[in-house]
Structure formats: C-alpha cells, structure tokens
Amino acid sequence: MGRVNGVRETRKGGARRAALAVLGAAAVLMSLSTPTGRPSGGDAVPVAETEPAFPAVNYAVAVDESASLADADMAAEKAAAARIALGDVSSSSHVTVFGFAAAEGGGQSAVDPVCPRTTLDAAGRETIGACVGKLRKREAGEGTGTDFPSAIRQGVHELTNGTDPSEPRVLFLLTDGIMEVEDSPKYGDPAHRKAEGERQLTLALKDAAEQGVQIWPLGFGPKPDEKQLARIAAGGYQKGCVELPSATPKAELVGGSEKVGTTLERIFAAAHCMRHEEGPAPERPPTTFEIGISPLATVGSIVVDKGDPEVRITYTDPAGDKVATSGTHKNSRFELAGGTGTVEALKITDPLPGVWKVKAEAPEGHRSLPVAVSVLWQGELGGAISMDPPSPRAGDEVTVTMRVQTREGYQIKDPSDYEGLRVTSELTGDGFTPLALTLSDDGKGKDAKASDGSFTGTAEIPADAAGALKVSATLTAAGLSADTRSEDGQVAPGELPVTTALDIPEGDTHPGGRVTGTLAVHNTSDTPRTLKLSVTDVKAGLLTVTPAQLTLKAGESATRKVTVEVAPAAVFGDRLTDDGLSLAGNVTVVDTTDGDLTLVQSPLSVDVTPEPGIWDRFWWAFLATAVLIALAVAAVLALIRLRRARRDPHGLVLRLLDEHGEPLPGEHVAGHGHKQWYEFGVAEAHISPRIERRAHGPYAVRRNPNGGAVLRRRDGGRTPLSAAIPVQLTDGLSLALGEETRNSRRQKGSSAPAATTPGTNPGGQDSTNAYDQTYL
C-alpha cells in the first residue's frame, strides 16, 4: 500500500517481538529430537539396551516482518540468536530462517533470506547465531505488506530443494494472520490484487501439500485472522508423523509474547510426535518445581525458561539424587543446552520415571522474572496380547485382550500417559478372510475395568476355520513409537487331549516374594504329556514361574501348585519407589508333546512394593512401647503434681502465741509459696506482733504430706509444726497452726489435706515418724 499504518505497526511489532522469542526457544526445542550416542571409552555406563532413534527434522521459520522494529526488538533478536547457538541439535537436522513482508516497489523483494539451510552441528549453530542477527526491520517504502504466497513458496523451496524426502518437512509461519498484497504490483491490477492474492495462496498451499510440507501457523497481534490461519494450516500436507488428529497441522493463536514459549512447545511436540507436559505455574526464584516424567519416556527434556541468565538450575531425580547436567548417572544420560542463556533444556536419555524436582536460585537483583518449567518427551509403548481360549474350536467365541505397558513390562498407572491411543486389531487364519476386531477400554462387555490399560474385544471363529490362527494388535499414539503384538494359536480339531484350568490371583508382594496359584490338568489321552510353563510379555528375569515343566501320565488328573517369583530388589534398582511397581505378563502353558499347542494363557498382574522397614514390620510393638512410656511419664507427672499439691502451703492458718502460750489476736492465712515454701516474717515483734508475707523472710512454712506443716528457719533448720506443738520463734513468741476455716479450705480446694487435730495425723502415727523425717 506504500504507507505504514499505525495500527498495522502495533500489530506487526508485537508479532515481530514474539517471533524473535520463538526463534530462540525453537533452537532448544530442536535439541529434543537429537539422537544421543553412547559414551565411548573408559568405564562409561551403558545407557540402555537400545538407543532410541528419532528421525531428523527439516525445519524452517518464516517471520512476518514489520517497519516498527525498535531497539528492544533488535536486542531480543540477538538474544534469540544466542539461544540458537547454544541449542543442542542433531547433525542430521536442518533449519532455515527467513523474513517476509511484501514487494511493493522496484528493487524490492517479498522475502529476506537470512539463514540458508544449515546443518545443525556445532559449526552450524555458530553460523545460525551470526546470521539471525541479519534480520532487519522493514522501513517505509521497502514493502511493508504481508505476502503469504511468497512466504509459503520460499518455505517449500527451502524444505524440498536437495533434501531427503523421508525427513519430515515443517514450516512454522509466524504472522498476524492478515494477508495484505494490495500494494504489490506483482499481483496485477490494483482492483484485482486481493483476489489474485487469494488465488496465488491456494496454488502455494496446493504445492506445499504435494511436496509433503506441513504448515503450522502462529497468529500474533490483537486480532489475527483465524479463518485465514486455519485455511493455511489445512492447505499444506496433512499427514504427520502418525495418522492421528493430534499430529495434523492446525493454527495456533498466541495471546501475548509471554505465551510464545508454551505455544511453540505444544505445536513443536505435535508436529514432531512428541509429548508436551506443562509444568506448575511460573514463580520467581528462589523456588522449587515438581514435574513428572512418564514411565513410557525413552528420551525426555526438561525445558526451563529462566527469564534471567543469572538464574541457576539444579535437577533432582525421583530417587532423590541431584544429577549432573552432563554425562551419565546410573542408567540415564544427561546433556544440557543453553545453560548460560535465558532458556535451558536438560535432555535425558532413559530418564528415571516419576516426579523430578527443578530448583531455581538467583543472586540478589536477579529475582524479578518468573521461571517456567515444562517437559517434552518421546517414548515407546509395550504391549501384551492374549487370546482366550488360545486353541479354540470353529464357532467358539474368543476374547482378545491387548494390555498397554512399558517396554520392560511394567503396567501404566496413569491413563494420561497414553492419551489419544488408537488400537487396531485383526484375526487371521487358515480357511477364512481376516476379521477386523474392535478392542476397547471402556469397562463394557468383556472389558473388566475402564481406563486400566487393557483393551478387550471378542470375535467368533468362523465355521470354515482350520489350522493356524493369529491375532494381532497395534498400539499407536503421538509421541510414542507404535507397538505391534501378535499371538499364534490353532483351531482345535475336537476335544483337546489335555484340559487345563489355571488360576493365579492378582498378587501384592515384595522383591523376592511369591504369588501362588493352581493348575488343574486332565490328560484324557493314552500317552504321557509334557507341559511347559513360562511367563511372557515381561522383561526377562523380572518374573519366573515354578515348575517350568511338568509331566502327566496317561489319563492322569491332578492339581498342581504354581508359583510365580518376583526378582530381587537389585534387579529393579531405582525403578522401585515407595509407590511400587505393577508387573504385567501372561502365564502360558504349552503342550510340547503335541507340537507346542498352547493350552492356556492367563493374564498375570503383580504389584511389587519395597520390602517394609523395621517400623512397618513392628509398628505395633513400637506403638505399644510408646503407649507404655506415655503412661509411665503420665504417672510420674501425676505423682509429682500430687506431691507438690500435698506440700502446697496455700490455706494454712498461722497463729502467734505469747510467752504464756496464749494466742495473740488475728490469724494469718498462707498463700501459694515460692517453690512450695511460704516465706514470712514477724512485724513489730515487741509492740503489736503480727505475721506478714516477706520474700526471703526469716521463716517459711509448707505442708507436711503426713499432716501438719514444716517450719523452715533462715539458718536452714526445719521443725514439724501443728496446732498441738507450737514452735518458738523468739523469746516471747511461738508459732502454731490454727484450724483452717471453711473459706481457707475453699481457697485451697482439695489440693492438700487440712491441718490435723492436735496430736494426731492421718496415719495414726506420731508426727516425728520416718515419713515426716523424709519431708522435713
């Protein structure tokens, strides 16, 4: 249009800033598809039995340019280049970056080539880091429209010219979603340019589809044209890494630049058949996040958007071990990308499944930006298939079960790990055309329980079936390599020579433990039979069955004990956590005398939990001991309280007597004492004697638990005190106990016995007995 509209500047400026952020995050994401080689030399620990291999990616980013690029945008551009340079990417993958706008005058081009197709090895990352910095803003008069057809044609050319057609071809189109070619002479007469642009867009999309190029548009700005973006996504190649809806290209809208990272991760995962797990809500450091890694994952990457390069990240695995960011730890291998930048990704080959902890710390002055965590992973499904009965007769109904599990044979507890799973199954055999089976995990019909990972269906063996049978099932899910399992059987000609009934209940045991069942057998033939027992569809060594073989005499009927033994704890290693593991497999009984005819195949499920510790085994003894200790402590405390209460002087009535033993006017009621001693003195001893409370006074009294009281003098001497036996204080004064009044007893309550009558005590003994001496 030959001018820069203010609204368009704002809209495209936001798109530009977000697009630059995407370029940075994309480099880290590309590292997730990097095949990880084994370490070589020295005492390197083997990572896994087989290295997971993921296809290389042919990847391009088309950035909608704008004339409103500011200095801050340029800084973000350079930061994005640094992220790409630090990304750990595969030497077999490629990336191309270019900008686009529109050609609206002589000498202008709709496309700005920035980074030609670059192999993403170490040298290539350096090249990308330098060339992204050449992205430039479009100034007025340089062509500021939006030419989608040219951008798509450029992307298709970069992704197809001289490339391997077996590699996925993915174009990310970052735009505000509004095509503007009205000022582009290449589209003909001004009155028809818009219509011609639409026609050219249709042709460009058709070519992309024919060349196998997926297009994933990201819409930015306040009002992206959703209809236009959806048309672009639907116009390119539709078959993704798997034929599932989640892998079909679709348009994504980004509400703001802060959501670019999460959105890009999600569509990157969808386009490359990966799984994306968004972590907890972002928080500022210092903080610790918890995020899970599925037991199906063979390669996973914990992606951390630090916001500030000074933020330091440490990783702790589900076993509680802080892991290094390079090298090997136990059975896992680690590689860190972008550790010095604002985005880093820890790629883990054969990660330990479970909850990982990601700790973010930062020095003062670098804690203002939130940190976000997510996980991207690819994995492998395993399966165990069974057909019941394994050797049916023509016309019999058979039940087919395909159980989802890990490649080692562990059951999957969380259905979200295989969300979007598609199961296809087929029954083939001699004498009939293949039958398609429908297997479901909905808890209906023969399916025992919904969402337990066991997909079940039924089929009737055709009447003309004879000879061999084979049932197969394939599991397909985005982010998980497909797994096909099959089970061979035979159509029984009539009655089987050996009939069996195997009953092994679901078990709950510990490593090295056993689960016991029974096998009822009847040899109807007139010859001996040898039966072989085994556990299949589980990693070798985890479960073993005893006896492995048994022999039946002709005509013998018997019931034999069958024992399944779990491997010792060392075999499971860190896989066995407090939550336990569920092992799944099939116990199979084969008649080796009759051409290895399968007689029975029974599903087996064993929950394995760690061996209980001393507390778990003897908790009742610890609890009983604790109760006894508590009771003993309570008894001692009660005795101490009783003893103190029996000594408490509160309520004692003190009376002064003259030299003739006559009571002087007035009585003094003692209060609570200091350490159970009520301290006092005698005021005006020679004029008008009276008792008054004094801290650190020359005298103190407390009760005698055996009755009466005890007087303590300042010199430390102690003397029994009662109403009948006064104690001389001075030459002319003595002290005796008076009778406690109802009021004083009410004040005292029942915390101590009242004063005894003269000459008596509760025990009927003299007040100078041994008990008194103890308390004096």
ZAMARGU-4260 file (C-alpha; in steps of 0.2 Angstrom, whole numbers, plus 5000, padded with zeros to 4 digits):
<rodrens>
0) 5000/5000/5000 | 5015/5011/5000 | 5012/5018/5018 | 5014/5012/5036 | 4998/5012/5045
5) 4999/5015/5064 | 4988/5000/5069 | 4997/4989/5057 | 5014/4995/5065 | 5007/4990/5083
10) 5000/4973/5077 | 5016/4968/5067 | 5028/4975/5080 | 5020/4963/5093 | 5021/4949/5081
15) 5039/4953/5077 | 5044/4953/5095 | 5035/4937/5099 | 5043/4929/5083 | 5060/4933/5089
20) 5056/4924/5105 | 5050/4909/5096 | 5067/4908/5086 | 5076/4907/5102 | 5065/4894/5110
25) 5065/4884/5094 | 5083/4881/5095 | 5082/4872/5112 | 5067/4863/5106 | 5076/4856/5091
30) 5088/4848/5103 | 5074/4836/5109 | 5075/4827/5093 | 5093/4824/5094 | 5099/4806/5093
35) 5110/4803/5108 | 5125/4792/5105 | 5133/4781/5118 | 5148/4787/5128 | 5164/4779/5122
40) 5180/4774/5131 | 5184/4772/5149 | 5171/4765/5161 | 5156/4773/5153 | 5140/4766/5160
45) 5128/4759/5146 | 5113/4770/5144 | 5100/4757/5138 | 5099/4741/5129 | 5094/4750/5114
50) 5097/4768/5109 | 5081/4777/5105 | 5082/4784/5087 | 5071/4798/5081 | 5070/4805/5063
55) 5079/4820/5058 | 5069/4836/5055 | 5069/4848/5040 | 5063/4864/5049 | 5060/4882/5043
60) 5054/4898/5051 | 5046/4912/5041 | 5045/4928/5051 | 5032/4941/5047 | 5042/4957/5047
65) 5037/4975/5051 | 5043/4993/5049 | 5040/4996/5068 | 5055/4986/5074 | 5063/4995/5089
70) 5080/4994/5098 | 5072/4982/5111 | 5067/4971/5096 | 5084/4971/5090 | 5091/4966/5107
75) 5078/4952/5108 | 5084/4946/5090 | 5102/4945/5096 | 5096/4935/5112 | 5087/4923/5101
80) 5102/4920/5091 | 5112/4916/5106 | 5099/4904/5111 | 5100/4895/5094 | 5119/4895/5095
85) 5118/4886/5112 | 5105/4874/5107 | 5110/4855/5107 | 5104/4849/5090 | 5106/4835/5079
90) 5119/4835/5065 | 5106/4826/5054 | 5093/4840/5056 | 5092/4857/5047 | 5085/4874/5049
95) 5081/4888/5038 | 5076/4906/5044 | 5069/4920/5033 | 5059/4936/5035 | 5045/4941/5024
100) 5034/4956/5020 | 5029/4961/5003 | 5037/4968/4987 | 5028/4985/4984 | 5041/4994/4973
105) 5055/4992/4961 | 5070/4983/4968 | 5060/4976/4982 | 5058/4958/4987 | 5044/4950/4997
110) 5057/4938/5006 | 5073/4942/5016 | 5084/4927/5016 | 5093/4927/5032 | 5099/4909/5037
115) 5100/4897/5022 | 5098/4879/5026 | 5110/4875/5039 | 5116/4858/5046 | 5114/4860/5065
120) 5130/4853/5071 | 5142/4863/5082 | 5149/4874/5067 | 5131/4876/5061 | 5125/4883/5077
125) 5138/4896/5076 | 5133/4901/5059 | 5114/4902/5064 | 5119/4913/5079 | 5128/4925/5067
130) 5115/4925/5053 | 5099/4928/5063 | 5107/4944/5068 | 5105/4950/5050 | 5086/4950/5051
135) 5081/4968/5048 | 5066/4979/5050 | 5056/4985/5035 | 5057/5004/5033 | 5043/5014/5025
140) 5045/5012/5006 | 5053/4995/5007 | 5037/4985/5006 | 5028/4983/5022 | 5013/4972/5017
145) 5011/4953/5020 | 5013/4942/5006 | 5008/4924/5011 | 5010/4916/4994 | 5028/4921/4993
150) 5032/4916/5010 | 5025/4899/5008 | 5034/4896/4991 | 5050/4901/4999 | 5047/4889/5013
155) 5043/4875/5002 | 5058/4878/4991 | 5070/4878/5006 | 5062/4862/5013 | 5062/4852/4997
160) 5077/4858/4986 | 5090/4844/4988 | 5083/4837/5004 | 5079/4820/5009 | 5061/4817/5006
165) 5060/4804/5020 | 5063/4818/5033 | 5048/4827/5040 | 5046/4845/5032 | 5039/4858/5043
170) 5036/4876/5041 | 5032/4887/5055 | 5023/4903/5049 | 5024/4917/5062 | 5011/4931/5057
175) 4997/4942/5062 | 4986/4931/5050 | 4981/4945/5038 | 4986/4945/5020 | 4990/4962/5013
180) 4995/4962/4994 | 4985/4977/4988 | 5001/4987/4986 | 5011/4973/4977 | 5011/4976/4958
185) 5016/4958/4955 | 4998/4954/4959 | 4991/4963/4944 | 4979/4977/4943 | 4976/4986/4960
190) 4957/4982/4958 | 4960/4963/4957 | 4976/4961/4968 | 4967/4955/4983 | 4958/4941/4973
195) 4974/4937/4964 | 4982/4935/4981 | 4969/4923/4986 | 4971/4913/4970 | 4990/4913/4972
200) 4989/4907/4990 | 4978/4892/4985 | 4991/4887/4972 | 5005/4889/4985 | 4996/4878/4998
205) 4992/4865/4985 | 5011/4864/4980 | 5016/4863/4999 | 5004/4848/5001 | 5011/4840/4985
210) 5028/4842/4991 | 5024/4835/5009 | 5027/4851/5018 | 5017/4854/5034 | 5012/4872/5038
215) 5009/4877/5057 | 5004/4895/5058 | 5006/4905/5074 | 4995/4920/5075 | 5000/4936/5084
220) 4993/4953/5087 | 4976/4959/5094 | 4965/4952/5080 | 4973/4938/5070 | 4963/4932/5055
225) 4958/4915/5062 | 4950/4909/5047 | 4965/4913/5036 | 4977/4904/5048 | 4965/4889/5048
230) 4965/4889/5029 | 4984/4889/5028 | 4986/4875/5041 | 4973/4864/5031 | 4981/4868/5014
235) 4998/4860/5017 | 5002/4842/5019 | 4991/4834/5032 | 4999/4818/5036 | 5011/4820/5051
240) 5022/4808/5059 | 5007/4797/5064 | 4990/4797/5057 | 4982/4804/5072 | 4972/4820/5074
245) 4985/4827/5086 | 4998/4827/5073 | 4988/4836/5060 | 4993/4854/5057 | 4982/4867/5064
250) 4983/4886/5068 | 4988/4892/5085 | 4984/4909/5092 | 4996/4917/5104 | 4988/4930/5115
255) 5004/4938/5120 | 5023/4936/5119 | 5023/4928/5137 | 5014/4913/5130 | 5025/4911/5115
260) 5036/4898/5124 | 5022/4886/5129 | 5013/4888/5112 | 5028/4884/5102 | 5032/4869/5113
265) 5015/4862/5111 | 5015/4864/5092 | 5033/4858/5091 | 5028/4842/5100 | 5013/4839/5089
270) 5022/4842/5073 | 5036/4830/5079 | 5026/4817/5088 | 5032/4822/5105 | 5023/4824/5121
275) 5022/4840/5130 | 5019/4842/5149 | 5016/4859/5155 | 5023/4862/5172 | 5017/4871/5188
280) 5013/4890/5187 | 5028/4901/5184 | 5036/4908/5200 | 5051/4919/5204 | 5066/4912/5211
285) 5071/4905/5224 | 5058/4891/5221 | 5057/4873/5218 | 5046/4865/5204 | 5039/4847/5204
290) 5036/4839/5187 | 5033/4821/5181 | 5041/4811/5168 | 5031/4796/5161 | 5037/4778/5163
295) 5035/4777/5144 | 5048/4790/5141 | 5064/4785/5132 | 5070/4802/5129 | 5064/4817/5139
300) 5069/4835/5140 | 5065/4847/5155 | 5064/4864/5147 | 5067/4879/5159 | 5063/4897/5154
305) 5074/4906/5167 | 5070/4924/5161 | 5087/4929/5168 | 5103/4921/5163 | 5109/4923/5181
310) 5096/4910/5187 | 5105/4894/5192 | 5095/4877/5190 | 5098/4861/5198 | 5089/4845/5195
315) 5084/4831/5207 | 5078/4814/5201 | 5064/4804/5209 | 5076/4794/5219 | 5082/4810/5227
320) 5099/4811/5218 | 5105/4828/5212 | 5110/4824/5194 | 5124/4831/5184 | 5120/4841/5168
325) 5132/4831/5158 | 5137/4813/5157 | 5129/4798/5165 | 5121/4793/5181 | 5115/4775/5184
330) 5106/4771/5168 | 5102/4788/5162 | 5112/4800/5151 | 5111/4819/5153 | 5115/4834/5141
335) 5112/4852/5145 | 5109/4865/5131 | 5108/4884/5134 | 5114/4884/5152 | 5121/4901/5151
340) 5106/4909/5142 | 5089/4913/5147 | 5082/4896/5141 | 5090/4879/5145 | 5085/4861/5142
345) 5091/4846/5151 | 5089/4831/5139 | 5088/4814/5147 | 5090/4798/5138 | 5081/4784/5148
350) 5075/4795/5162 | 5070/4788/5178 | 5051/4790/5178 | 5042/4799/5192 | 5042/4816/5200
355) 5058/4827/5196 | 5062/4842/5206 | 5069/4858/5197 | 5076/4871/5209 | 5079/4888/5203
360) 5090/4900/5213 | 5097/4918/5209 | 5108/4931/5217 | 5100/4947/5223 | 5095/4958/5209
365) 5090/4944/5198 | 5074/4938/5205 | 5061/4948/5197 | 5057/4937/5182 | 5046/4921/5184
370) 5054/4904/5180 | 5043/4892/5170 | 5046/4873/5168 | 5039/4860/5156 | 5044/4843/5149
375) 5044/4837/5131 | 5047/4818/5128 | 5046/4804/5116 | 5044/4786/5121 | 5040/4768/5117
380) 5024/4758/5121 | 5024/4740/5125 | 5010/4728/5125 | 5005/4710/5130 | 4991/4702/5119
385) 4981/4686/5124 | 4968/4676/5116 | 4956/4666/5127 | 4955/4651/5123 | 4971/4650/5114
390) 4966/4635/5104 | 4948/4637/5101 | 4936/4626/5090 | 4927/4633/5075 | 4912/4643/5080
395) 4919/4647/5098 | 4920/4664/5104 | 4937/4671/5109 | 4941/4685/5119 | 4956/4696/5114
400) 4965/4707/5126 | 4979/4720/5122 | 4987/4727/5138 | 4997/4743/5137 | 5013/4743/5147
405) 5031/4749/5146 | 5044/4741/5136 | 5050/4732/5152 | 5033/4725/5156 | 5028/4737/5169
410) 5009/4742/5169 | 5005/4760/5166 | 4995/4768/5181 | 4991/4785/5173 | 4980/4784/5158
415) 4986/4802/5153 | 5002/4794/5148 | 4994/4785/5133 | 4981/4798/5130 | 4975/4798/5112
420) 4980/4780/5110 | 4972/4770/5095 | 4971/4752/5095 | 4969/4741/5079 | 4967/4723/5079
425) 4965/4708/5067 | 4961/4690/5067 | 4968/4679/5053 | 4970/4661/5050 | 4968/4647/5038
430) 4952/4645/5029 | 4944/4662/5031 | 4947/4680/5027 | 4954/4692/5040 | 4942/4699/5053
435) 4945/4716/5060 | 4942/4717/5079 | 4937/4731/5090 | 4946/4732/5106 | 4941/4745/5119
440) 4945/4750/5137 | 4928/4756/5142 | 4923/4743/5155 | 4909/4736/5145 | 4906/4719/5139
445) 4921/4708/5142 | 4932/4723/5147 | 4933/4721/5165 | 4938/4739/5170 | 4938/4755/5161
450) 4954/4765/5159 | 4965/4752/5166 | 4976/4750/5150 | 4968/4733/5145 | 4959/4734/5128
455) 4947/4720/5126 | 4936/4713/5112 | 4928/4697/5106 | 4926/4688/5089 | 4919/4671/5084
460) 4930/4659/5075 | 4922/4656/5058 | 4915/4639/5054 | 4927/4636/5040 | 4942/4640/5050
465) 4955/4626/5051 | 4973/4625/5056 | 4983/4640/5061 | 4976/4656/5070 | 4984/4673/5073
470) 4978/4688/5082 | 4987/4704/5081 | 4985/4722/5088 | 4994/4738/5085 | 4995/4752/5098
475) 4998/4770/5090 | 4999/4786/5099 | 5008/4803/5096 | 5024/4804/5104 | 5025/4785/5106
480) 5033/4773/5094 | 5020/4761/5088 | 5020/4743/5095 | 5013/4728/5086 | 5010/4711/5096
485) 5003/4695/5089 | 4998/4678/5097 | 4998/4662/5087 | 4985/4648/5090 | 4977/4633/5082
490) 4960/4628/5079 | 4957/4613/5089 | 4951/4598/5079 | 4939/4592/5093 | 4942/4589/5111
495) 4959/4593/5117 | 4970/4579/5124 | 4974/4589/5139 | 4962/4601/5148 | 4968/4614/5159
500) 4962/4627/5171 | 4975/4640/5178 | 4970/4651/5192 | 4984/4664/5198 | 4976/4678/5208
505) 4982/4696/5207 | 4997/4697/5219 | 5004/4710/5231 | 5021/4706/5236 | 5039/4712/5239
510) 5055/4709/5229 | 5060/4691/5230 | 5042/4687/5235 | 5030/4674/5228 | 5012/4673/5221
515) 5004/4656/5222 | 4990/4649/5211 | 4984/4632/5205 | 4984/4622/5188 | 4971/4609/5186
520) 4975/4597/5172 | 4967/4581/5165 | 4976/4570/5152 | 4962/4562/5143 | 4974/4554/5131
525) 4983/4537/5132 | 5000/4544/5131 | 5011/4554/5143 | 5011/4573/5141 | 5025/4586/5144
530) 5019/4603/5148 | 5030/4619/5148 | 5026/4634/5159 | 5033/4651/5156 | 5030/4670/5159
535) 5029/4680/5143 | 5027/4698/5138 | 5038/4705/5153 | 5057/4709/5153 | 5067/4693/5156
540) 5071/4690/5174 | 5058/4700/5182 | 5045/4686/5185 | 5049/4667/5184 | 5036/4653/5186
545) 5039/4636/5195 | 5038/4622/5190 | 5044/4627/5172 | 5039/4609/5166 | 5028/4595/5172
550) 5024/4578/5165 | 5007/4570/5166 | 5004/4551/5165 | 4991/4544/5153 | 4974/4548/5160
555) 4981/4557/5175 | 4971/4571/5183 | 4979/4582/5196 | 4980/4599/5203 | 4997/4607/5204
560) 5003/4622/5214 | 5011/4635/5203 | 5022/4649/5210 | 5027/4665/5202 | 5043/4673/5210
565) 5047/4691/5209 | 5065/4696/5205 | 5076/4703/5220 | 5076/4722/5223 | 5093/4724/5215
570) 5085/4720/5198 | 5073/4734/5199 | 5085/4747/5205 | 5078/4765/5206 | 5063/4760/5197
575) 5056/4753/5213 | 5050/4768/5223 | 5038/4769/5238 | 5024/4769/5226 | 5028/4752/5220
580) 5028/4744/5203 | 5014/4734/5194 | 5021/4720/5183 | 5011/4713/5169 | 5013/4697/5159
585) 5005/4681/5153 | 5007/4664/5161 | 5007/4652/5146 | 5005/4633/5147 | 5011/4624/5131
590) 5009/4605/5127 | 5026/4601/5120 | 5020/4583/5116 | 5008/4590/5103 | 5018/4602/5093
595) 5018/4616/5106 | 5000/4618/5107 | 4995/4632/5118 | 4983/4625/5131 | 4980/4641/5142
600) 4987/4659/5143 | 4982/4668/5158 | 4985/4687/5162 | 4996/4690/5177 | 4997/4706/5187
605) 5008/4708/5202 | 5010/4724/5212 | 5028/4725/5219 | 5031/4736/5234 | 5048/4739/5243
610) 5052/4727/5257 | 5045/4735/5273 | 5057/4743/5285 | 5058/4739/5304 | 5045/4751/5308
615) 5032/4744/5295 | 5035/4726/5302 | 5035/4730/5320 | 5024/4746/5321 | 5013/4738/5334
620) 5027/4735/5346 | 5034/4752/5344 | 5016/4759/5347 | 5014/4748/5362 | 5030/4754/5369
625) 5026/4772/5366 | 5010/4770/5375 | 5018/4762/5390 | 5031/4776/5390 | 5017/4789/5389
630) 5008/4780/5403 | 5023/4779/5414 | 5028/4798/5411 | 5010/4802/5415 | 5010/4793/5431
635) 5027/4801/5436 | 5020/4818/5432 | 5004/4814/5441 | 5014/4809/5456 | 5025/4824/5455
640) 5009/4835/5454 | 5001/4826/5469 | 5017/4828/5479 | 5018/4846/5475 | 5000/4848/5479
645) 5002/4839/5496 | 5016/4851/5500 | 5007/4867/5494 | 5006/4879/5509 | 4991/4888/5502
650) 4977/4889/5515 | 4987/4885/5531 | 4982/4896/5546 | 4996/4903/5556 | 4994/4909/5574
655) 5006/4918/5585 | 5007/4913/5604 | 5014/4924/5618 | 5026/4918/5631 | 5012/4910/5640
660) 5006/4900/5625 | 4990/4911/5623 | 4985/4916/5605 | 4988/4934/5600 | 4974/4942/5591
665) 4972/4939/5572 | 4977/4924/5561 | 4987/4924/5545 | 4981/4913/5531 | 4996/4907/5520
670) 4996/4909/5501 | 5005/4899/5487 | 5023/4899/5491 | 5039/4900/5481 | 5045/4883/5477
675) 5031/4877/5489 | 5038/4887/5503 | 5028/4902/5510 | 5040/4914/5517 | 5036/4927/5530
680) 5042/4937/5545 | 5035/4945/5561 | 5032/4963/5561 | 5033/4974/5577 | 5038/4959/5587
685) 5039/4969/5603 | 5024/4981/5601 | 5010/4973/5591 | 5016/4956/5584 | 5009/4951/5568
690) 5014/4939/5553 | 5016/4947/5536 | 5022/4939/5520 | 5040/4943/5515 | 5051/4937/5501
695) 5066/4929/5508 | 5059/4931/5525 | 5067/4923/5541 | 5054/4910/5541 | 5044/4899/5529
700) 5031/4885/5530 | 5024/4871/5519 | 5013/4857/5522 | 5019/4840/5528 | 5011/4827/5517
705) 5008/4816/5533 | 4999/4830/5541 | 5003/4847/5549 | 5016/4858/5542 | 5035/4861/5542
710) 5044/4877/5548 | 5060/4882/5540 | 5071/4895/5548 | 5084/4906/5539 | 5098/4896/5546
715) 5091/4880/5537 | 5084/4871/5552 | 5067/4863/5549 | 5054/4859/5563 | 5037/4850/5562
720) 5023/4862/5565 | 5005/4858/5571 | 4991/4866/5582 | 4996/4855/5597 | 5015/4858/5595
725) 5020/4876/5594 | 5037/4881/5588 | 5046/4895/5597 | 5051/4909/5586 | 5058/4922/5598
730) 5060/4923/5617 | 5042/4929/5619 | 5034/4922/5603 | 5029/4905/5597 | 5020/4899/5581
735) 5006/4886/5579 | 4994/4881/5566 | 4976/4886/5568 | 4961/4877/5562 | 4958/4880/5544
740) 4941/4890/5541 | 4929/4885/5528 | 4934/4900/5517 | 4953/4895/5518 | 4948/4877/5513
745) 4938/4883/5499 | 4953/4893/5493 | 4964/4878/5495 | 4952/4866/5487 | 4957/4848/5488
750) 4975/4851/5483 | 4981/4846/5501 | 4973/4839/5517 | 4968/4851/5530 | 4978/4853/5546
755) 4976/4838/5558 | 4968/4840/5575 | 4981/4842/5589 | 4992/4827/5592 | 4985/4816/5578
760) 4989/4813/5559 | 4980/4804/5546 | 4990/4788/5548 | 4988/4787/5567 | 5007/4789/5569
765) 5017/4802/5578 | 5022/4817/5568 | 5040/4813/5570 | 5039/4797/5561 | 5050/4792/5547
770) 5038/4799/5534 | 5039/4816/5542 | 5058/4815/5543 | 5058/4811/5524 | 5049/4828/5521
775) 5057/4838/5534
</rodrens>
